[in-house]
Amino acid sequence: MGSLKDELLKAIWHAFTALDQDHSGKVSKSQLKVLSHNLCTVLKVPHDPVALEEHFRDDDEGPVSNQGYMPYLNRFILEKVQDNFDKIEFNRMCWTLCVKKNLTKNPLLITEEDAFKVWVIFNFLSEDKYPLIIVSEEIEYLLKKLTEAMGGGWQQEQFEHYKINFDDSKNGLSAWELIELIGNGQFSKGMDRQTVSMAINEVFNELILDVLKQGYMMKKGHRRKNWTERWFVLKPNIISYYVSEDLKDKKGDILLDENCCVESLPDKDGKKCLFLVKCFDKTFEISASDKKKKQEWIQAIHSTIHLLKLGSPPPHKEARQRRKELRKKQLAEQEELERQMKELQVANESKQQELEAVRKKLEEAASRAAEEEKKRLQTQVELQARFSTELEREKLIRQQMEEQVAQKSSELEQYLQRVRELEDMYLKLQEALEDERQARQDEETVRKLQARLLEEESSKRAELEKWHLEQQQAIQTTEAEKQELENQRVLKEQALQEAMEQLEQLELERKQALEQYEEVKKKLEMAADKTKSWKDKVAHHEGLIRLIEPGSKNPHLITNWGPAAFTEAELEEREKNWKEKKTTE
C-alpha cells in the first residue's frame, strides 16, 4: 500500500500544482472540492461531501494550503484506496488538469497521447521527493529503452555531450522538460513519428502496464479443439488473450501462480513450435510463429512463474529499486567521504595549531637561552677584566719589590745582616700577598653571593607587594558586597513587614465581611420564613386573591405570588455590592 500511495501522490501533486495559479502553495476550497470528488470517482472511493467542510471548517475564507489538504487526502481518500481502479483513467484525469498549463507550445514530434505516456513514465521513474524530478541515470535508462524499441543504436557520446551542457544548478529534469527532450527528436534522429510513438507505447506497456511480453500466437480451443490466432499479453500474474492487438475484444485469461509450469511439445497435427501452459484446473496448448518466438515465450513465462515463487516484483520494478538503492548508497558513501574529509581537515588544522604553539614555545625557549648565554658571557668578561686588573697589580707590586731588592742587594756587602732580615721579610711579604690575593678572591665570591641574595630579596619583595595590593583590593570588594547584601536584607525585611501588615489587614476585613454575610444570611432566612408564612395564610384564607398595596414609582418584578419585595434596580445594586465584597475577600 505504501508504494501505491507514493505513485498516486505523484500524479496528484501535478494536479494540485496546476491548480495553484499564483505559485503560493495554496488552492481555493472550491477547487479542492472538485479535485477530491474527481479523485474519489476514478479511485472508486466513497465520497463524503461533508468531510472536506468539516476538515476546513475554521477556514471558510481564502485559499487552503497543501499541508492542510494532505491530512484530508490521506485520511478520506488514499487510506481507503483498493487496487481495483483503472490506473490509466486516474493518470489521465490528473494529466487533464495539468497539461494545458505546463505543456510547451513549441511543436513536438510526438502526439499529446504519447506525451501523456511519457508523463506517466516520468512519475514512475522520478525520485520520491518534491518537486518531482528525474535524475540523469534514469533519463539515460529511459532513452536507452526507447532507442532499443525503435531498433536504433545507443549513442553514449551524444548523451555524455548532453550531460555536459546540462544545467549544473539542477539535479534533474521535470516532467515537461523530459517530454520536450523526447519530443524535439534530439535522440531519435532519422526515426519517423510512427516509430517513435510505437517505441513510447512499448516502453509504456512494459514499465506502467507491467507487460512482460506480447504478440500473436495460435491457441487451441478447449471445446471445439480448433486453432485460432490470438493476441497474447503476458503480465506478472496473468496471460490475457484478445482478438487483436487493439485489446478491445478480450477472449480469456490464463491465471499464473507458483504451481503453474510451461513445457515444450513436439510438432503434431500439422502444428509446429508448440508449447504447453499447465495451470491448476486447465491446460493451454499454444503454437508460436517460429522457434525463436517459442523459446522467447517459454523463457518469459518460466521467468514469470519463478518470480511468483520468490514473491519478487516485476523485473523492471526490481531494477528501478536497485538503481535507487545504488544511488542512495553512493550518496551515503559520498556524504561519509565528505564527513571524513572534514574530520581530517579539522584534525589537520588542530595539528597545525599544536605545531605552531610548539614552534612559538621553542622560539621563546631559544630567546630565553640566548639571553641567558649573553648574561653569562657578560659576567665572564667582567670576571676576566677583574682578574687581569689583579694580575697587573700583583706584577706592579712584584716589580716594586724587585727594585727594592735590587737596591738593597747593592748594599749586600755592607749590610749582610740586613739582607738576611730583608730576605726573611720578603718571604713573609710573599706569604702576606698570597693571603691577600686569596682574601680578595673570597671577598669577590661573597660579594657575588650577596648580590644574588639581594636580587632574590628584591624579587620576593615585589611579589609580596603585589600580593598585598591584590589582598587589599579583594578586602575592599568583599566589604562592598557585604554592605550591598546588608542593604538588600534590610529592604527585604521592610517589604516582609509591610506584607505581614497588609495580610493582617486583609484577614481583619475578611472576618468583618464574613460577619456581615452571616447577618445578611440570617435576615434573608427570617424574611423567607415570614414570606412563606404569609403566603400560606393568604393561600389558605383568600385563595388566589392578593393584597393590593401602593406600589413604588420604580418598576417591580412580578412573580407568581405578586409584586417582588425589591425592584430590579435594588436587586442589581445588592448584587453589585455582594460581588465587590466577594472580590475583596
Legacy VTK file of the C-alpha trace (Angstrom):
# vtk DataFile Version 3.0
C-alpha trace
ASCII
DATASET POLYDATA
POINTS 585 float
0.000 0.000 0.000
2.882 2.342 0.700
4.307 2.123 -2.856
0.815 2.504 -4.385
0.200 5.589 -2.242
3.538 7.102 -3.348
2.671 6.531 -7.029
-0.769 8.129 -6.580
0.686 11.127 -4.743
2.991 11.938 -7.674
0.115 12.329 -10.134
-1.992 14.201 -7.549
0.950 16.555 -6.921
0.929 17.541 -10.616
-2.818 18.238 -10.460
-2.586 20.229 -7.232
0.368 22.278 -8.555
-1.581 23.089 -11.718
-4.480 24.415 -9.606
-2.053 26.643 -7.699
-2.331 29.620 -10.057
-0.097 32.103 -8.208
2.528 29.512 -7.072
1.785 30.288 -3.412
1.245 26.653 -2.417
-2.468 27.285 -1.822
-5.654 26.269 -3.655
-9.182 27.524 -3.030
-11.626 25.244 -1.258
-13.986 25.108 -4.232
-11.193 23.728 -6.434
-10.236 21.230 -3.731
-13.856 20.042 -3.626
-13.832 19.366 -7.381
-10.398 17.681 -7.196
-11.473 15.486 -4.252
-14.700 14.463 -5.982
-12.841 13.516 -9.177
-10.230 11.539 -7.201
-12.925 9.614 -5.330
-14.663 8.857 -8.635
-11.630 7.483 -10.510
-10.204 5.693 -7.434
-13.609 4.152 -6.636
-13.613 5.525 -3.098
-16.894 6.545 -1.367
-17.084 10.317 -1.416
-18.047 12.114 1.804
-19.184 15.655 0.817
-19.233 16.797 4.455
-15.673 15.657 5.283
-13.922 18.481 3.414
-16.140 21.136 5.027
-15.520 19.626 8.465
-11.784 19.426 7.839
-11.554 23.118 6.893
-14.440 24.439 8.996
-12.240 27.179 10.545
-11.017 28.445 7.168
-14.095 29.442 5.191
-12.393 32.483 3.682
-9.383 32.414 1.420
-7.286 29.588 -0.018
-6.201 26.385 1.704
-2.554 25.268 1.808
-1.384 21.870 0.529
-0.169 20.994 4.051
-3.742 21.450 5.177
-5.049 19.302 2.319
-2.640 16.396 2.854
-4.246 15.139 6.118
-7.655 15.138 4.424
-6.249 13.414 1.322
-4.581 10.682 3.406
-7.491 10.068 5.759
-10.521 10.231 3.457
-9.105 9.124 0.083
-5.696 7.421 -0.021
-6.200 5.215 3.058
-9.435 3.891 1.504
-7.959 3.097 -1.928
-8.028 -0.525 -3.041
-6.166 -1.945 -6.026
-9.406 -2.189 -8.044
-9.360 1.052 -10.035
-8.218 1.901 -13.551
-4.729 3.406 -13.200
-4.791 4.793 -16.746
-8.070 6.606 -16.095
-6.675 8.018 -12.819
-3.496 9.278 -14.511
-5.485 10.726 -17.398
-7.668 12.721 -15.005
-4.604 14.251 -13.315
-2.979 14.790 -16.720
-6.025 16.703 -17.975
-5.766 19.136 -15.033
-2.114 19.990 -15.606
-1.368 19.531 -19.326
-2.728 22.838 -20.643
-0.820 24.889 -18.103
2.564 23.139 -18.422
2.940 21.514 -21.861
5.195 23.569 -24.122
3.675 25.422 -27.047
6.614 24.500 -29.294
5.768 21.912 -31.977
6.764 18.402 -30.934
7.395 15.249 -32.968
5.116 13.234 -30.649
1.353 13.379 -30.174
-0.375 14.501 -26.989
-1.216 10.839 -26.258
2.482 9.951 -26.447
3.264 12.958 -24.228
0.759 11.590 -21.703
2.528 8.219 -21.695
5.926 9.918 -21.219
4.383 11.875 -18.308
3.191 8.624 -16.667
6.639 7.036 -17.220
8.218 10.117 -15.629
6.081 9.633 -12.496
7.217 6.001 -12.350
10.953 6.784 -12.718
11.101 10.084 -10.767
12.608 10.421 -7.299
10.366 10.177 -4.222
10.800 13.822 -3.251
9.122 17.057 -4.252
9.214 18.925 -6.559
9.402 15.834 -8.758
12.472 15.389 -10.968
14.060 12.562 -12.937
17.824 12.215 -12.458
20.316 11.750 -15.302
20.749 7.990 -14.621
17.001 7.396 -15.097
16.959 9.672 -18.178
19.732 7.549 -19.707
17.831 4.348 -18.809
14.612 5.622 -20.469
16.365 6.889 -23.607
18.168 3.537 -23.958
14.839 1.677 -23.703
13.278 3.930 -26.345
16.294 3.561 -28.667
16.188 -0.238 -28.335
12.426 -0.246 -29.008
12.994 1.862 -32.164
15.680 -0.586 -33.325
18.424 2.028 -33.274
21.859 2.116 -31.701
22.516 3.937 -28.471
24.791 6.969 -28.847
26.596 7.210 -25.498
28.840 10.055 -26.672
25.813 12.127 -27.669
24.245 11.619 -24.225
27.522 12.490 -22.465
27.656 15.698 -24.510
24.065 16.429 -23.450
25.005 15.846 -19.795
27.921 18.297 -20.086
25.517 21.002 -21.308
23.032 20.066 -18.592
22.304 22.821 -16.098
24.582 22.177 -13.093
22.200 24.044 -10.776
19.507 21.385 -11.333
19.654 17.777 -10.183
17.372 16.522 -12.962
14.521 17.314 -15.367
10.869 17.994 -14.672
8.138 16.022 -16.460
7.584 18.765 -19.027
11.300 19.133 -19.739
11.507 15.358 -20.282
8.545 15.493 -22.708
10.236 18.333 -24.607
13.561 16.405 -24.679
11.907 13.316 -26.211
9.545 15.360 -28.398
12.216 17.509 -30.047
13.787 14.419 -31.656
17.303 15.024 -30.374
17.814 11.317 -29.515
15.582 9.887 -32.272
17.052 11.466 -35.408
16.201 9.530 -38.559
13.064 7.975 -36.992
9.561 8.859 -38.147
6.758 9.824 -35.761
5.103 6.419 -36.001
8.295 4.594 -34.965
8.798 6.933 -32.017
5.152 6.507 -30.998
5.438 2.700 -31.164
8.599 2.812 -29.043
6.930 5.022 -26.414
3.920 2.684 -26.376
6.157 -0.396 -25.954
8.100 1.149 -23.060
4.817 2.372 -21.524
3.348 -1.135 -21.693
6.435 -2.627 -20.044
7.023 -0.066 -17.279
3.471 1.057 -16.474
1.161 -1.773 -17.554
3.679 -4.449 -16.457
3.526 -6.088 -19.910
6.446 -8.521 -19.921
5.790 -9.813 -23.465
3.071 -9.607 -26.127
2.435 -10.882 -29.638
0.284 -13.031 -31.946
0.176 -16.834 -31.430
-2.218 -19.689 -32.208
-4.288 -21.170 -29.375
-6.121 -24.493 -29.325
-9.730 -24.321 -28.130
-10.965 -26.368 -25.174
-14.306 -27.377 -26.675
-14.028 -27.292 -30.472
-10.315 -28.151 -30.458
-9.773 -25.706 -33.323
-6.775 -23.380 -33.650
-7.402 -19.621 -33.551
-4.977 -16.707 -33.765
-4.974 -14.532 -30.655
-3.020 -11.538 -29.367
-1.337 -12.646 -26.122
-0.260 -10.237 -23.346
1.967 -11.572 -20.533
1.835 -9.751 -17.179
3.379 -10.694 -13.791
0.495 -12.984 -12.755
-1.699 -13.428 -15.823
-1.667 -14.122 -19.575
-4.568 -12.397 -21.332
-5.502 -13.115 -24.960
-7.514 -10.865 -27.278
-8.910 -10.980 -30.802
-6.421 -8.344 -31.970
-3.728 -6.052 -30.641
-6.137 -3.172 -30.075
-7.165 -5.029 -26.846
-10.858 -4.265 -27.363
-12.248 -7.807 -27.516
-10.851 -9.914 -24.671
-11.326 -13.680 -25.028
-9.879 -15.013 -21.784
-7.140 -15.149 -19.165
-4.559 -17.687 -18.058
-4.064 -17.125 -14.324
-0.493 -17.830 -13.265
0.682 -18.905 -9.827
3.664 -20.673 -8.320
2.185 -24.102 -9.164
1.943 -23.429 -12.912
4.526 -24.712 -15.369
5.375 -24.431 -19.073
6.553 -27.307 -21.272
7.752 -27.622 -24.849
5.783 -30.011 -27.128
6.838 -31.802 -30.314
5.178 -30.880 -33.593
1.856 -32.640 -34.237
-1.306 -32.340 -36.315
0.470 -30.026 -38.722
1.250 -27.524 -35.985
4.789 -26.508 -35.192
6.536 -24.681 -32.367
4.105 -25.966 -29.749
4.301 -25.478 -26.018
2.001 -26.161 -23.077
0.992 -23.972 -20.132
-0.278 -26.104 -17.225
-2.399 -24.485 -14.512
-4.325 -25.868 -11.556
-7.584 -26.518 -13.399
-6.747 -26.071 -17.097
-4.056 -26.743 -19.644
-3.482 -24.392 -22.595
-1.876 -25.567 -25.834
-0.248 -22.741 -27.848
1.674 -22.536 -31.140
4.274 -19.806 -31.804
5.149 -18.447 -35.234
8.740 -19.763 -35.172
11.232 -21.490 -32.894
12.755 -18.221 -31.706
9.347 -16.840 -30.648
8.554 -20.167 -28.973
11.743 -20.122 -26.950
11.232 -16.453 -26.005
7.674 -17.109 -24.778
8.672 -20.238 -22.837
11.536 -18.339 -21.176
9.325 -15.323 -20.374
6.538 -17.466 -18.842
9.069 -19.560 -16.902
10.720 -16.392 -15.506
7.302 -15.009 -14.507
6.393 -18.195 -12.617
9.820 -18.170 -10.929
9.238 -14.569 -9.756
5.840 -15.605 -8.377
7.501 -18.399 -6.393
10.028 -15.948 -4.957
7.402 -13.277 -4.331
9.539 -10.766 -6.239
8.201 -7.724 -8.114
8.395 -7.460 -11.930
11.961 -7.169 -13.339
11.659 -3.500 -14.317
10.356 -2.526 -10.854
13.068 -4.552 -9.151
15.682 -2.937 -11.415
14.310 0.530 -10.598
14.518 -0.252 -6.866
18.108 -1.489 -7.254
19.055 1.689 -9.115
17.518 3.833 -6.374
19.280 1.844 -3.659
22.569 2.140 -5.562
22.141 5.933 -5.861
21.257 6.125 -2.188
24.322 4.022 -1.310
26.579 6.197 -3.487
25.129 9.328 -1.905
25.715 7.883 1.573
29.291 6.937 0.631
29.874 10.423 -0.765
28.476 12.020 2.400
30.652 9.684 4.520
33.697 10.604 2.430
32.917 14.319 2.826
32.475 13.802 6.558
35.830 12.003 6.794
37.487 14.754 4.736
36.054 17.361 7.095
37.289 15.382 10.104
40.753 15.071 8.530
40.740 18.781 7.752
39.755 19.614 11.330
42.416 17.227 12.669
44.994 18.752 10.314
44.103 22.259 11.455
44.336 21.098 15.061
47.782 19.572 14.397
48.872 22.768 12.661
47.765 24.787 15.667
49.620 22.422 18.011
52.777 22.635 15.862
52.505 26.417 15.761
52.184 26.505 19.552
55.215 24.193 19.921
57.171 26.374 17.477
56.343 29.503 19.480
57.380 27.771 22.696
60.668 26.679 21.105
61.297 30.226 19.862
60.592 31.602 23.333
62.894 28.992 24.915
65.628 29.794 22.369
65.210 33.509 23.090
65.485 32.887 26.827
68.549 30.656 26.288
70.209 33.314 24.122
69.545 35.945 26.763
70.964 33.685 29.496
74.048 32.974 27.331
74.508 36.699 26.760
74.336 37.378 30.518
76.801 34.520 31.187
79.294 35.846 28.632
78.989 39.360 30.035
79.665 38.059 33.561
82.627 36.044 32.308
84.107 39.117 30.587
83.687 41.163 33.753
85.422 38.455 35.822
88.272 38.195 33.346
88.708 42.005 33.415
88.851 41.959 37.199
91.320 39.068 37.216
93.576 40.896 34.715
93.492 44.036 36.879
94.554 41.992 39.917
97.385 40.367 37.970
98.613 43.741 36.764
98.534 44.998 40.334
100.481 41.965 41.544
103.037 42.404 38.759
103.438 46.064 39.688
103.944 45.176 43.361
106.376 42.382 42.438
108.304 44.818 40.220
108.467 47.357 43.033
109.718 44.678 45.452
112.311 43.514 42.938
113.518 47.087 42.578
113.775 47.362 46.338
115.623 44.007 46.488
117.981 45.150 43.747
118.576 48.393 45.612
119.233 46.558 48.830
121.386 43.926 47.091
123.893 46.605 46.108
124.467 47.179 49.745
124.843 43.440 50.394
128.368 43.526 51.441
127.772 46.306 53.888
124.525 45.147 55.233
124.654 41.364 55.096
122.780 41.005 58.250
120.243 43.479 56.964
119.892 41.426 53.756
119.021 38.291 55.687
116.442 40.200 57.604
115.141 41.647 54.385
115.008 38.173 52.827
113.001 36.961 55.781
110.744 39.959 55.439
110.457 39.293 51.710
109.341 35.733 52.288
106.807 36.898 54.830
105.658 39.581 52.425
105.141 36.900 49.713
103.011 34.910 52.111
101.092 38.043 53.047
100.499 38.849 49.377
99.266 35.303 48.748
96.944 35.577 51.713
95.764 38.953 50.476
95.078 37.556 46.982
93.195 34.614 48.459
91.258 37.031 50.667
90.378 39.151 47.657
89.049 36.077 45.812
86.979 35.072 48.866
85.711 38.635 49.101
84.641 38.538 45.420
82.807 35.255 45.938
80.980 36.614 48.975
80.118 39.811 47.075
78.533 37.797 44.204
76.572 35.744 46.709
75.329 38.927 48.401
74.361 40.432 45.019
72.368 37.305 44.100
70.652 37.287 47.501
69.792 40.993 47.096
68.236 40.307 43.684
66.149 37.441 45.086
65.114 39.578 48.033
64.067 42.405 45.679
62.016 39.957 43.536
60.330 38.467 46.616
59.646 41.948 47.970
57.934 42.989 44.660
55.898 39.776 44.645
54.846 40.317 48.281
53.842 43.914 47.490
51.738 42.664 44.530
50.046 40.066 46.717
49.455 42.720 49.373
47.750 45.006 46.809
45.579 42.144 45.497
44.605 41.257 49.098
43.651 44.887 49.794
41.523 45.037 46.626
39.818 41.725 47.490
39.095 43.020 51.032
37.591 46.224 49.604
35.451 44.249 47.115
34.230 41.906 49.868
33.325 44.866 52.096
31.322 46.480 49.269
29.458 43.239 48.535
28.777 42.765 52.247
27.339 46.289 52.511
25.165 45.668 49.436
23.850 42.384 50.864
23.089 44.111 54.167
21.109 46.830 52.318
19.167 44.191 50.399
18.409 42.299 53.612
17.071 45.478 55.273
14.886 46.221 52.219
13.540 42.650 52.170
12.753 42.791 55.914
10.875 46.067 55.396
8.947 44.560 52.449
8.167 41.467 54.518
6.912 43.615 57.416
4.667 45.605 55.086
3.345 42.388 53.514
2.574 40.978 57.015
0.697 44.146 57.942
-1.296 44.017 54.695
-2.060 40.341 55.328
-3.348 41.098 58.842
-5.484 43.964 57.460
-6.907 41.679 54.764
-7.631 38.983 57.379
-9.485 41.530 59.542
-11.516 42.782 56.568
-12.319 39.183 55.565
-13.636 38.432 59.090
-15.772 41.587 59.036
-17.160 40.675 55.610
-17.890 37.153 56.871
-19.783 38.547 59.893
-21.784 40.852 57.612
-22.505 37.905 55.327
-23.777 35.828 58.312
-26.028 38.691 59.434
-27.447 39.164 55.928
-27.942 35.409 55.632
-29.906 35.309 58.922
-32.033 38.261 57.805
-32.748 36.552 54.479
-33.759 33.336 56.264
-36.060 35.262 58.609
-37.546 37.157 55.659
-38.039 33.892 53.768
-39.795 32.313 56.761
-42.102 35.329 57.135
-42.857 35.372 53.409
-43.647 31.665 53.451
-45.984 32.023 56.434
-47.787 34.943 54.821
-48.101 33.051 51.557
-49.583 30.079 53.383
-52.093 32.306 55.205
-53.169 34.106 52.056
-53.485 30.838 50.140
-55.490 29.288 52.938
-57.936 32.130 53.601
-58.234 34.005 50.367
-57.194 31.561 47.616
-55.798 33.376 44.622
-56.685 36.837 45.958
-53.629 39.044 46.578
-53.408 42.245 48.563
-53.356 45.479 46.671
-50.807 47.837 48.123
-49.438 51.140 46.988
-46.573 50.425 44.651
-43.228 52.118 44.163
-42.648 54.543 41.384
-39.922 52.266 40.120
-40.957 49.163 38.127
-41.312 45.982 40.231
-40.630 42.414 39.375
-43.775 40.291 39.133
-43.746 36.737 40.465
-46.446 34.067 40.774
-47.229 35.451 44.216
-47.427 39.099 43.170
-45.008 42.024 43.152
-41.493 41.289 44.393
-40.160 42.770 47.618
-37.371 44.602 45.740
-37.264 46.472 42.484
-34.935 45.359 39.723
-32.625 48.353 40.343
-32.369 47.460 44.040
-31.546 43.859 43.213
-28.829 44.960 40.818
-27.360 47.301 43.471
-27.347 44.481 46.060
-25.746 42.057 43.601
-23.042 44.632 42.769
-22.267 45.197 46.498
-22.121 41.472 47.124
-19.649 40.922 44.215
-17.389 43.752 45.484
-17.276 42.200 48.964
-16.525 38.798 47.492
-13.660 40.280 45.440
-12.104 41.991 48.481
-12.228 38.692 50.372
LINES 1 586
585 0 1 2 3 4 5 6 7 8 9 10 11 12 13 14 15 16 17 18 19 20 21 22 23 24 25 26 27 28 29 30 31 32 33 34 35 36 37 38 39 40 41 42 43 44 45 46 47 48 49 50 51 52 53 54 55 56 57 58 59 60 61 62 63 64 65 66 67 68 69 70 71 72 73 74 75 76 77 78 79 80 81 82 83 84 85 86 87 88 89 90 91 92 93 94 95 96 97 98 99 100 101 102 103 104 105 106 107 108 109 110 111 112 113 114 115 116 117 118 119 120 121 122 123 124 125 126 127 128 129 130 131 132 133 134 135 136 137 138 139 140 141 142 143 144 145 146 147 148 149 150 151 152 153 154 155 156 157 158 159 160 161 162 163 164 165 166 167 168 169 170 171 172 173 174 175 176 177 178 179 180 181 182 183 184 185 186 187 188 189 190 191 192 193 194 195 196 197 198 199 200 201 202 203 204 205 206 207 208 209 210 211 212 213 214 215 216 217 218 219 220 221 222 223 224 225 226 227 228 229 230 231 232 233 234 235 236 237 238 239 240 241 242 243 244 245 246 247 248 249 250 251 252 253 254 255 256 257 258 259 260 261 262 263 264 265 266 267 268 269 270 271 272 273 274 275 276 277 278 279 280 281 282 283 284 285 286 287 288 289 290 291 292 293 294 295 296 297 298 299 300 301 302 303 304 305 306 307 308 309 310 311 312 313 314 315 316 317 318 319 320 321 322 323 324 325 326 327 328 329 330 331 332 333 334 335 336 337 338 339 340 341 342 343 344 345 346 347 348 349 350 351 352 353 354 355 356 357 358 359 360 361 362 363 364 365 366 367 368 369 370 371 372 373 374 375 376 377 378 379 380 381 382 383 384 385 386 387 388 389 390 391 392 393 394 395 396 397 398 399 400 401 402 403 404 405 406 407 408 409 410 411 412 413 414 415 416 417 418 419 420 421 422 423 424 425 426 427 428 429 430 431 432 433 434 435 436 437 438 439 440 441 442 443 444 445 446 447 448 449 450 451 452 453 454 455 456 457 458 459 460 461 462 463 464 465 466 467 468 469 470 471 472 473 474 475 476 477 478 479 480 481 482 483 484 485 486 487 488 489 490 491 492 493 494 495 496 497 498 499 500 501 502 503 504 505 506 507 508 509 510 511 512 513 514 515 516 517 518 519 520 521 522 523 524 525 526 527 528 529 530 531 532 533 534 535 536 537 538 539 540 541 542 543 544 545 546 547 548 549 550 551 552 553 554 555 556 557 558 559 560 561 562 563 564 565 566 567 568 569 570 571 572 573 574 575 576 577 578 579 580 581 582 583 584
